[in-house]
C-alpha cells in the first residue's frame, strides 16, 4: 500500500508535535492490553491463560523486526497489531465450525 503525503503548510508547522515513539516494553504492554480486550469473554479465558504472553511476545518481536526494515515496510503501528488480533480471533471462532480438536 502506498500513501500520498502532502506537505503541511508553513503556517501549521508550529502546531506539529513530535511525541517520539514507545519503548519496546511499553509497546508490549499495549499489545497485551489489545489482546485482553479482544479475548475478554469467559469462553476465551483458557486461551488467554495459556497464550496471551506468547502472542504478545511474538507480535512485539514482529513489530521490532519490521521497524528495522529499510523500506516502506519499516513503518509499524499498533493498528497493525489490532488487525492481527482481529484475524486471530476470527480464526479462533472458526475452529468449532470446522469440528477441529
Secondary structure as UniProt FT lines:
FT   HELIX           10..15
FT   HELIX           24..38
FT   HELIX           42..44
FT   HELIX           45..67
FT   HELIX           72..74
FT   HELIX           78..98
//
